[in-house]
Amino acid sequence: MLNDSMDSQILTQEQLTIELLAGEMHTAIAKVQEIFVTEYANLAANARIKSFLFLLTSNRVRIILGELNTRNDCAKSPLGT
């Protein structure tokens, strides 16, 4: 995880993206923020070129939320089907 100042900066810069992802994936904004900051930190730790980190992070968050939503949908349906 990055420091609180960096987390705040990321969230401020990407608030619209986070809100759009939350709406698109039917997920709470707070959950998307949490995943976004974590994934950004993971990608930034090894990135040599940081120009596309926000785009890569958005794509990764979309994949994670899709997987979570799929698991939740399966758990809610009878017999997991």
Gaussian input, Z-matrix of N, CA and C with variables (Angstrom, degrees):
# hf/3-21g

backbone

0 1
 N
 C     1     B1
 C     2     B2     1     A1
 N     3     B3     2     A2     1     D1
 C     4     B4     3     A3     2     D2
 C     5     B5     4     A4     3     D3
 N     6     B6     5     A5     4     D4
 C     7     B7     6     A6     5     D5
 C     8     B8     7     A7     6     D6
 N     9     B9     8     A8     7     D7
 C    10    B10     9     A9     8     D8
 C    11    B11    10    A10     9     D9
 N    12    B12    11    A11    10    D10
 C    13    B13    12    A12    11    D11
 C    14    B14    13    A13    12    D12
 N    15    B15    14    A14    13    D13
 C    16    B16    15    A15    14    D14
 C    17    B17    16    A16    15    D15
 N    18    B18    17    A17    16    D16
 C    19    B19    18    A18    17    D17
 C    20    B20    19    A19    18    D18
 N    21    B21    20    A20    19    D19
 C    22    B22    21    A21    20    D20
 C    23    B23    22    A22    21    D21
 N    24    B24    23    A23    22    D22
 C    25    B25    24    A24    23    D23
 C    26    B26    25    A25    24    D24
 N    27    B27    26    A26    25    D25
 C    28    B28    27    A27    26    D26
 C    29    B29    28    A28    27    D27
 N    30    B30    29    A29    28    D28
 C    31    B31    30    A30    29    D29
 C    32    B32    31    A31    30    D30
 N    33    B33    32    A32    31    D31
 C    34    B34    33    A33    32    D32
 C    35    B35    34    A34    33    D33
 N    36    B36    35    A35    34    D34
 C    37    B37    36    A36    35    D35
 C    38    B38    37    A37    36    D36
 N    39    B39    38    A38    37    D37
 C    40    B40    39    A39    38    D38
 C    41    B41    40    A40    39    D39
 N    42    B42    41    A41    40    D40
 C    43    B43    42    A42    41    D41
 C    44    B44    43    A43    42    D42
 N    45    B45    44    A44    43    D43
 C    46    B46    45    A45    44    D44
 C    47    B47    46    A46    45    D45
 N    48    B48    47    A47    46    D46
 C    49    B49    48    A48    47    D47
 C    50    B50    49    A49    48    D48
 N    51    B51    50    A50    49    D49
 C    52    B52    51    A51    50    D50
 C    53    B53    52    A52    51    D51
 N    54    B54    53    A53    52    D52
 C    55    B55    54    A54    53    D53
 C    56    B56    55    A55    54    D54
 N    57    B57    56    A56    55    D55
 C    58    B58    57    A57    56    D56
 C    59    B59    58    A58    57    D57
 N    60    B60    59    A59    58    D58
 C    61    B61    60    A60    59    D59
 C    62    B62    61    A61    60    D60
 N    63    B63    62    A62    61    D61
 C    64    B64    63    A63    62    D62
 C    65    B65    64    A64    63    D63
 N    66    B66    65    A65    64    D64
 C    67    B67    66    A66    65    D65
 C    68    B68    67    A67    66    D66
 N    69    B69    68    A68    67    D67
 C    70    B70    69    A69    68    D68
 C    71    B71    70    A70    69    D69
 N    72    B72    71    A71    70    D70
 C    73    B73    72    A72    71    D71
 C    74    B74    73    A73    72    D72
 N    75    B75    74    A74    73    D73
 C    76    B76    75    A75    74    D74
 C    77    B77    76    A76    75    D75
 N    78    B78    77    A77    76    D76
 C    79    B79    78    A78    77    D77
 C    80    B80    79    A79    78    D78
 N    81    B81    80    A80    79    D79
 C    82    B82    81    A81    80    D80
 C    83    B83    82    A82    81    D81
 N    84    B84    83    A83    82    D82
 C    85    B85    84    A84    83    D83
 C    86    B86    85    A85    84    D84
 N    87    B87    86    A86    85    D85
 C    88    B88    87    A87    86    D86
 C    89    B89    88    A88    87    D87
 N    90    B90    89    A89    88    D88
 C    91    B91    90    A90    89    D89
 C    92    B92    91    A91    90    D90
 N    93    B93    92    A92    91    D91
 C    94    B94    93    A93    92    D92
 C    95    B95    94    A94    93    D93
 N    96    B96    95    A95    94    D94
 C    97    B97    96    A96    95    D95
 C    98    B98    97    A97    96    D96
 N    99    B99    98    A98    97    D97
 C   100   B100    99    A99    98    D98
 C   101   B101   100   A100    99    D99
 N   102   B102   101   A101   100   D100
 C   103   B103   102   A102   101   D101
 C   104   B104   103   A103   102   D102
 N   105   B105   104   A104   103   D103
 C   106   B106   105   A105   104   D104
 C   107   B107   106   A106   105   D105
 N   108   B108   107   A107   106   D106
 C   109   B109   108   A108   107   D107
 C   110   B110   109   A109   108   D108
 N   111   B111   110   A110   109   D109
 C   112   B112   111   A111   110   D110
 C   113   B113   112   A112   111   D111
 N   114   B114   113   A113   112   D112
 C   115   B115   114   A114   113   D113
 C   116   B116   115   A115   114   D114
 N   117   B117   116   A116   115   D115
 C   118   B118   117   A117   116   D116
 C   119   B119   118   A118   117   D117
 N   120   B120   119   A119   118   D118
 C   121   B121   120   A120   119   D119
 C   122   B122   121   A121   120   D120
 N   123   B123   122   A122   121   D121
 C   124   B124   123   A123   122   D122
 C   125   B125   124   A124   123   D123
 N   126   B126   125   A125   124   D124
 C   127   B127   126   A126   125   D125
 C   128   B128   127   A127   126   D126
 N   129   B129   128   A128   127   D127
 C   130   B130   129   A129   128   D128
 C   131   B131   130   A130   129   D129
 N   132   B132   131   A131   130   D130
 C   133   B133   132   A132   131   D131
 C   134   B134   133   A133   132   D132
 N   135   B135   134   A134   133   D133
 C   136   B136   135   A135   134   D134
 C   137   B137   136   A136   135   D135
 N   138   B138   137   A137   136   D136
 C   139   B139   138   A138   137   D137
 C   140   B140   139   A139   138   D138
 N   141   B141   140   A140   139   D139
 C   142   B142   141   A141   140   D140
 C   143   B143   142   A142   141   D141
 N   144   B144   143   A143   142   D142
 C   145   B145   144   A144   143   D143
 C   146   B146   145   A145   144   D144
 N   147   B147   146   A146   145   D145
 C   148   B148   147   A147   146   D146
 C   149   B149   148   A148   147   D147
 N   150   B150   149   A149   148   D148
 C   151   B151   150   A150   149   D149
 C   152   B152   151   A151   150   D150
 N   153   B153   152   A152   151   D151
 C   154   B154   153   A153   152   D152
 C   155   B155   154   A154   153   D153
 N   156   B156   155   A155   154   D154
 C   157   B157   156   A156   155   D155
 C   158   B158   157   A157   156   D156
 N   159   B159   158   A158   157   D157
 C   160   B160   159   A159   158   D158
 C   161   B161   160   A160   159   D159
 N   162   B162   161   A161   160   D160
 C   163   B163   162   A162   161   D161
 C   164   B164   163   A163   162   D162
 N   165   B165   164   A164   163   D163
 C   166   B166   165   A165   164   D164
 C   167   B167   166   A166   165   D165
 N   168   B168   167   A167   166   D166
 C   169   B169   168   A168   167   D167
 C   170   B170   169   A169   168   D168
 N   171   B171   170   A170   169   D169
 C   172   B172   171   A171   170   D170
 C   173   B173   172   A172   171   D171
 N   174   B174   173   A173   172   D172
 C   175   B175   174   A174   173   D173
 C   176   B176   175   A175   174   D174
 N   177   B177   176   A176   175   D175
 C   178   B178   177   A177   176   D176
 C   179   B179   178   A178   177   D177
 N   180   B180   179   A179   178   D178
 C   181   B181   180   A180   179   D179
 C   182   B182   181   A181   180   D180
 N   183   B183   182   A182   181   D181
 C   184   B184   183   A183   182   D182
 C   185   B185   184   A184   183   D183
 N   186   B186   185   A185   184   D184
 C   187   B187   186   A186   185   D185
 C   188   B188   187   A187   186   D186
 N   189   B189   188   A188   187   D187
 C   190   B190   189   A189   188   D188
 C   191   B191   190   A190   189   D189
 N   192   B192   191   A191   190   D190
 C   193   B193   192   A192   191   D191
 C   194   B194   193   A193   192   D192
 N   195   B195   194   A194   193   D193
 C   196   B196   195   A195   194   D194
 C   197   B197   196   A196   195   D195
 N   198   B198   197   A197   196   D196
 C   199   B199   198   A198   197   D197
 C   200   B200   199   A199   198   D198
 N   201   B201   200   A200   199   D199
 C   202   B202   201   A201   200   D200
 C   203   B203   202   A202   201   D201
 N   204   B204   203   A203   202   D202
 C   205   B205   204   A204   203   D203
 C   206   B206   205   A205   204   D204
 N   207   B207   206   A206   205   D205
 C   208   B208   207   A207   206   D206
 C   209   B209   208   A208   207   D207
 N   210   B210   209   A209   208   D208
 C   211   B211   210   A210   209   D209
 C   212   B212   211   A211   210   D210
 N   213   B213   212   A212   211   D211
 C   214   B214   213   A213   212   D212
 C   215   B215   214   A214   213   D213
 N   216   B216   215   A215   214   D214
 C   217   B217   216   A216   215   D215
 C   218   B218   217   A217   216   D216
 N   219   B219   218   A218   217   D217
 C   220   B220   219   A219   218   D218
 C   221   B221   220   A220   219   D219
 N   222   B222   221   A221   220   D220
 C   223   B223   222   A222   221   D221
 C   224   B224   223   A223   222   D222
 N   225   B225   224   A224   223   D223
 C   226   B226   225   A225   224   D224
 C   227   B227   226   A226   225   D225
 N   228   B228   227   A227   226   D226
 C   229   B229   228   A228   227   D227
 C   230   B230   229   A229   228   D228
 N   231   B231   230   A230   229   D229
 C   232   B232   231   A231   230   D230
 C   233   B233   232   A232   231   D231
 N   234   B234   233   A233   232   D232
 C   235   B235   234   A234   233   D233
 C   236   B236   235   A235   234   D234
 N   237   B237   236   A236   235   D235
 C   238   B238   237   A237   236   D236
 C   239   B239   238   A238   237   D237
 N   240   B240   239   A239   238   D238
 C   241   B241   240   A240   239   D239
 C   242   B242   241   A241   240   D240

   B1=1.4529
   B2=1.5229
   B3=1.2887
   B4=1.4522
   B5=1.5145
   B6=1.3326
   B7=1.4686
   B8=1.5385
   B9=1.3377
   B10=1.4746
   B11=1.5173
   B12=1.3243
   B13=1.4624
   B14=1.5288
   B15=1.3297
   B16=1.4599
   B17=1.5273
   B18=1.3352
   B19=1.4643
   B20=1.5211
   B21=1.3145
   B22=1.4719
   B23=1.5169
   B24=1.3181
   B25=1.4641
   B26=1.5318
   B27=1.3182
   B28=1.4641
   B29=1.5177
   B30=1.3233
   B31=1.4613
   B32=1.5241
   B33=1.3215
   B34=1.4618
   B35=1.5262
   B36=1.3286
   B37=1.4633
   B38=1.5190
   B39=1.2922
   B40=1.4531
   B41=1.5265
   B42=1.3195
   B43=1.4656
   B44=1.5241
   B45=1.3117
   B46=1.4617
   B47=1.5256
   B48=1.3191
   B49=1.4647
   B50=1.5249
   B51=1.3215
   B52=1.4623
   B53=1.5268
   B54=1.3151
   B55=1.4662
   B56=1.5300
   B57=1.3326
   B58=1.4584
   B59=1.5279
   B60=1.3317
   B61=1.4597
   B62=1.5300
   B63=1.3180
   B64=1.4643
   B65=1.5300
   B66=1.3159
   B67=1.4608
   B68=1.5223
   B69=1.3130
   B70=1.4618
   B71=1.5340
   B72=1.3257
   B73=1.4629
   B74=1.5353
   B75=1.3358
   B76=1.4729
   B77=1.5315
   B78=1.3266
   B79=1.4629
   B80=1.5245
   B81=1.3178
   B82=1.4648
   B83=1.5290
   B84=1.3205
   B85=1.4604
   B86=1.5231
   B87=1.3227
   B88=1.4690
   B89=1.5306
   B90=1.3338
   B91=1.4674
   B92=1.5219
   B93=1.3295
   B94=1.4702
   B95=1.5283
   B96=1.3276
   B97=1.4662
   B98=1.5240
   B99=1.3163
   B100=1.4656
   B101=1.5302
   B102=1.3181
   B103=1.4650
   B104=1.5238
   B105=1.3325
   B106=1.4582
   B107=1.5277
   B108=1.3134
   B109=1.4717
   B110=1.5297
   B111=1.3269
   B112=1.4619
   B113=1.5261
   B114=1.3126
   B115=1.4675
   B116=1.5246
   B117=1.3285
   B118=1.4703
   B119=1.5285
   B120=1.3205
   B121=1.4646
   B122=1.5255
   B123=1.3302
   B124=1.4659
   B125=1.5222
   B126=1.3211
   B127=1.4596
   B128=1.5278
   B129=1.3225
   B130=1.4708
   B131=1.5232
   B132=1.3182
   B133=1.4646
   B134=1.5259
   B135=1.3282
   B136=1.4681
   B137=1.5237
   B138=1.3149
   B139=1.4674
   B140=1.5233
   B141=1.3262
   B142=1.4636
   B143=1.5235
   B144=1.3080
   B145=1.4648
   B146=1.5210
   B147=1.3123
   B148=1.4596
   B149=1.5308
   B150=1.3060
   B151=1.4611
   B152=1.5194
   B153=1.3112
   B154=1.4563
   B155=1.5247
   B156=1.3312
   B157=1.4593
   B158=1.5244
   B159=1.3286
   B160=1.4667
   B161=1.5282
   B162=1.3173
   B163=1.4624
   B164=1.5239
   B165=1.3215
   B166=1.4601
   B167=1.5210
   B168=1.3301
   B169=1.4675
   B170=1.5258
   B171=1.3171
   B172=1.4709
   B173=1.5178
   B174=1.3199
   B175=1.4627
   B176=1.5218
   B177=1.3258
   B178=1.4675
   B179=1.5351
   B180=1.3208
   B181=1.4713
   B182=1.5270
   B183=1.3076
   B184=1.4708
   B185=1.5323
   B186=1.3276
   B187=1.4639
   B188=1.5327
   B189=1.3238
   B190=1.4683
   B191=1.5238
   B192=1.3167
   B193=1.4650
   B194=1.5225
   B195=1.3156
   B196=1.4605
   B197=1.5186
   B198=1.3348
   B199=1.4612
   B200=1.5283
   B201=1.3324
   B202=1.4664
   B203=1.5217
   B204=1.3243
   B205=1.4597
   B206=1.5280
   B207=1.3236
   B208=1.4603
   B209=1.5193
   B210=1.3381
   B211=1.4660
   B212=1.5274
   B213=1.3296
   B214=1.4663
   B215=1.5235
   B216=1.3381
   B217=1.4659
   B218=1.5240
   B219=1.3360
   B220=1.4626
   B221=1.5209
   B222=1.3180
   B223=1.4675
   B224=1.5213
   B225=1.3243
   B226=1.4688
   B227=1.5243
   B228=1.3312
   B229=1.4585
   B230=1.5287
   B231=1.3260
   B232=1.4617
   B233=1.5179
   B234=1.3034
   B235=1.4526
   B236=1.5219
   B237=1.3453
   B238=1.4568
   B239=1.5077
   B240=1.3442
   B241=1.4575
   B242=1.4924
   A1=107.92
   A2=116.91
   A3=122.55
   A4=108.84
   A5=116.26
   A6=117.85
   A7=109.74
   A8=115.20
   A9=119.97
   A10=112.72
   A11=117.04
   A12=121.04
   A13=110.54
   A14=116.31
   A15=120.87
   A16=110.13
   A17=117.40
   A18=120.99
   A19=110.54
   A20=116.96
   A21=121.90
   A22=110.74
   A23=116.56
   A24=120.92
   A25=110.54
   A26=116.52
   A27=120.91
   A28=110.32
   A29=116.63
   A30=120.63
   A31=111.83
   A32=117.11
   A33=120.86
   A34=110.42
   A35=116.73
   A36=121.04
   A37=112.18
   A38=117.13
   A39=120.75
   A40=114.21
   A41=117.56
   A42=121.00
   A43=112.27
   A44=117.93
   A45=120.55
   A46=110.25
   A47=117.01
   A48=121.06
   A49=110.34
   A50=116.70
   A51=122.04
   A52=110.30
   A53=117.32
   A54=120.77
   A55=111.26
   A56=116.39
   A57=120.33
   A58=111.28
   A59=116.46
   A60=120.37
   A61=111.04
   A62=116.47
   A63=120.97
   A64=110.36
   A65=116.78
   A66=120.35
   A67=112.44
   A68=115.98
   A69=121.47
   A70=111.73
   A71=115.71
   A72=120.39
   A73=112.79
   A74=117.01
   A75=122.06
   A76=110.93
   A77=114.48
   A78=121.71
   A79=108.59
   A80=116.86
   A81=121.72
   A82=110.74
   A83=115.97
   A84=121.57
   A85=111.05
   A86=117.32
   A87=120.79
   A88=111.49
   A89=117.44
   A90=121.78
   A91=110.12
   A92=116.50
   A93=120.77
   A94=109.64
   A95=117.31
   A96=120.81
   A97=111.03
   A98=115.72
   A99=120.71
   A100=111.14
   A101=116.32
   A102=120.65
   A103=110.23
   A104=117.45
   A105=121.86
   A106=111.06
   A107=116.85
   A108=120.69
   A109=110.56
   A110=116.98
   A111=120.89
   A112=111.26
   A113=116.68
   A114=120.26
   A115=111.50
   A116=116.84
   A117=119.46
   A118=109.80
   A119=117.09
   A120=121.31
   A121=110.61
   A122=116.96
   A123=120.63
   A124=111.47
   A125=116.73
   A126=120.28
   A127=111.78
   A128=117.42
   A129=121.52
   A130=112.03
   A131=116.57
   A132=120.50
   A133=112.33
   A134=117.03
   A135=120.36
   A136=113.80
   A137=117.15
   A138=119.92
   A139=111.67
   A140=115.19
   A141=119.40
   A142=110.32
   A143=115.99
   A144=121.88
   A145=106.46
   A146=115.89
   A147=120.21
   A148=113.88
   A149=117.39
   A150=121.41
   A151=114.12
   A152=117.30
   A153=121.16
   A154=113.40
   A155=117.65
   A156=120.04
   A157=113.10
   A158=117.28
   A159=119.17
   A160=110.84
   A161=117.35
   A162=120.91
   A163=110.66
   A164=116.77
   A165=120.55
   A166=111.56
   A167=115.90
   A168=120.16
   A169=110.27
   A170=117.42
   A171=120.92
   A172=111.03
   A173=116.35
   A174=120.05
   A175=111.20
   A176=116.31
   A177=120.16
   A178=111.18
   A179=116.78
   A180=120.94
   A181=109.88
   A182=117.35
   A183=121.50
   A184=110.22
   A185=117.08
   A186=121.59
   A187=110.24
   A188=116.70
   A189=121.15
   A190=110.54
   A191=117.07
   A192=120.27
   A193=111.34
   A194=117.04
   A195=120.50
   A196=111.36
   A197=116.04
   A198=120.39
   A199=111.25
   A200=116.27
   A201=120.11
   A202=111.43
   A203=116.39
   A204=120.49
   A205=111.37
   A206=116.89
   A207=120.70
   A208=110.25
   A209=116.55
   A210=120.32
   A211=111.03
   A212=116.21
   A213=120.25
   A214=111.60
   A215=116.56
   A216=120.54
   A217=110.87
   A218=117.07
   A219=121.02
   A220=111.22
   A221=115.78
   A222=119.89
   A223=111.50
   A224=117.17
   A225=121.15
   A226=112.17
   A227=117.14
   A228=119.03
   A229=110.72
   A230=117.07
   A231=120.38
   A232=111.19
   A233=116.70
   A234=124.23
   A235=113.31
   A236=117.63
   A237=121.88
   A238=114.11
   A239=117.61
   A240=120.21
   A241=111.22
   D1=146.51
   D2=176.58
   D3=-81.43
   D4=174.11
   D5=177.97
   D6=-74.41
   D7=165.03
   D8=-175.35
   D9=-59.59
   D10=-36.73
   D11=179.42
   D12=-63.63
   D13=-44.07
   D14=179.66
   D15=-68.09
   D16=-40.18
   D17=176.51
   D18=-57.56
   D19=-45.71
   D20=-179.67
   D21=-63.20
   D22=-40.78
   D23=179.47
   D24=-63.91
   D25=-44.48
   D26=178.59
   D27=-61.51
   D28=-47.35
   D29=-178.39
   D30=-63.68
   D31=-37.77
   D32=178.05
   D33=-65.23
   D34=-46.66
   D35=-178.43
   D36=-65.69
   D37=-34.58
   D38=-171.50
   D39=-111.25
   D40=19.03
   D41=-176.86
   D42=-57.85
   D43=-43.82
   D44=-179.88
   D45=-63.77
   D46=-43.94
   D47=178.08
   D48=-59.68
   D49=-44.43
   D50=-179.59
   D51=-63.54
   D52=-43.12
   D53=179.04
   D54=-64.27
   D55=-41.05
   D56=178.69
   D57=-65.11
   D58=-43.15
   D59=177.18
   D60=-61.69
   D61=-42.81
   D62=179.71
   D63=-60.20
   D64=-44.75
   D65=178.96
   D66=-66.93
   D67=-44.27
   D68=-179.03
   D69=-63.23
   D70=-38.76
   D71=-175.13
   D72=-98.54
   D73=3.94
   D74=179.19
   D75=53.63
   D76=52.03
   D77=-177.34
   D78=-132.05
   D79=148.62
   D80=179.24
   D81=-61.38
   D82=141.31
   D83=-179.99
   D84=-56.82
   D85=-41.82
   D86=-179.22
   D87=-59.43
   D88=-39.22
   D89=179.20
   D90=-66.96
   D91=-42.36
   D92=179.07
   D93=-64.65
   D94=-42.33
   D95=177.79
   D96=-58.74
   D97=-45.61
   D98=-179.25
   D99=-60.16
   D100=-47.59
   D101=179.93
   D102=-66.41
   D103=-41.17
   D104=-177.90
   D105=-60.49
   D106=-48.86
   D107=-178.55
   D108=-64.01
   D109=-41.95
   D110=179.41
   D111=-63.54
   D112=-46.84
   D113=-179.09
   D114=-67.98
   D115=-37.87
   D116=176.67
   D117=-59.96
   D118=-45.58
   D119=179.99
   D120=-61.65
   D121=-42.29
   D122=179.02
   D123=-62.17
   D124=-45.19
   D125=179.93
   D126=-69.83
   D127=-40.44
   D128=-177.22
   D129=-65.94
   D130=-29.86
   D131=-176.76
   D132=-59.96
   D133=-33.29
   D134=-176.47
   D135=-115.21
   D136=3.41
   D137=-175.84
   D138=-77.42
   D139=130.75
   D140=172.81
   D141=-89.42
   D142=-33.41
   D143=177.16
   D144=-115.99
   D145=120.42
   D146=-172.79
   D147=-100.94
   D148=4.50
   D149=-175.94
   D150=-60.05
   D151=-34.33
   D152=-173.26
   D153=-108.55
   D154=15.52
   D155=-176.55
   D156=-59.70
   D157=-40.12
   D158=-178.96
   D159=-66.15
   D160=-39.75
   D161=177.95
   D162=-66.34
   D163=-47.25
   D164=178.59
   D165=-62.18
   D166=-39.46
   D167=178.60
   D168=-64.56
   D169=-44.47
   D170=179.18
   D171=-58.66
   D172=-44.47
   D173=179.33
   D174=-63.81
   D175=-42.42
   D176=179.58
   D177=-64.68
   D178=-41.12
   D179=178.96
   D180=-63.58
   D181=-41.11
   D182=178.80
   D183=-60.35
   D184=-41.72
   D185=179.07
   D186=-65.27
   D187=-46.75
   D188=-179.73
   D189=-60.78
   D190=-46.57
   D191=-179.68
   D192=-65.01
   D193=-37.28
   D194=176.50
   D195=-61.33
   D196=-43.06
   D197=177.72
   D198=-64.37
   D199=-43.60
   D200=178.57
   D201=-62.31
   D202=-43.76
   D203=-179.66
   D204=-65.52
   D205=-37.66
   D206=178.03
   D207=-64.05
   D208=-44.79
   D209=177.94
   D210=-61.23
   D211=-42.93
   D212=179.88
   D213=-64.66
   D214=-40.56
   D215=178.74
   D216=-63.81
   D217=-41.64
   D218=179.10
   D219=-65.42
   D220=-38.76
   D221=-179.43
   D222=-67.92
   D223=-29.45
   D224=-177.46
   D225=-81.94
   D226=-27.89
   D227=-175.41
   D228=-80.10
   D229=147.98
   D230=-179.71
   D231=-62.38
   D232=134.94
   D233=178.51
   D234=60.60
   D235=15.76
   D236=177.61
   D237=68.08
   D238=21.06
   D239=-179.97
   D240=-109.19

